[in-house]
Amino acid sequence: MDITAEPVFDDVAELGEGPLWSTREKAFYWIDVTGRTIWRHDAASGRTVRHSVSGMPGSIATRKDGGLIVAYRTGLFVVDLDSGEEKKVPSSIDFGVERFNDGKCDRRGRFFVGTMDKTMQAPVGGLYRVDPDLGVTRVADGIQLSNGLAWSPDNRTLYHNESRPGRVYAYDYDIETGTVENRRVHIDFADKGYGPDGSTIDSEGCLWVAEVGNWTVGRYDPDGKRMGGIKVPTQRVTSVMFGGDDLSTLYITSMRYNLTDEQIASQPLAGRVFAAQTGFKGIAEVDFAG
């Protein structure tokens, strides 16, 4: 693939993440983690609204009854962006040890969200399932820096990125129970000099991975073989999501967090959202069923 992503929208994030296309709302969401911001772009009107929130959002999902479920670093909340109301979801997670990061819904509307070591050094994080009744269950352990999630089109495989030391795992997934087993390394980034951040899946079952530090989004077939990539005009690409009316637009978030002044001068588009027409289509995301 010889494709270059182009910037869209005018807003700049310090640490852009969490791209989400709502097919029901025909709206695109994304977040600025350190800026405590959630943006919503309405495709019909072309209007983008910036919402300030109380915590640092690591990931979001739309809710079938309206509003969002938001994983702040130290808590899970149901958030109404219009009123600003936030309701905390109780859990037994020790946020003195681990904190939330990336998350996404499976196709039954369960919200999965990973955690990471607060110091990003030890494998004390895991993966949690949030059921529609708001029960929170730990389903995987031994994660240092949890990141992107995606499910295969047949719902039999869950892909889970661990940015440090740099691996994409595949789990056997049971869509009926929401359970995972048989974790194995699907793609190994450990010796590449860059790592996997967010990810999404296309209708052909290929995984699109934001390769943070590599100026690219890579496309990988179901066997983990790299099929090509998309060039992005900034080094720290953070996450990806298909959107638009026919799910053929690949949206890409990025960050300028921790870039030096010299790097920002050479990457003036860092922190923007980008879009690319890849010739492939995604799979519609599902609302959180709670």
Helices and strands as residue ranges (DSSP letters): E 3-4, E 6-8, E 16-22, E 27-32, E 37-42, E 47-52, E 57-62, E 68-72, E 75-79, E 86-89, E 98-105, E 111-117, E 125-130, E 136-143, E 146-151, E 157-162, E 167-174, E 179-188, E 195-201, E 207-212, E 216-220, E 226-231, E 237-243, E 249-254, H 261-266, E 273-277
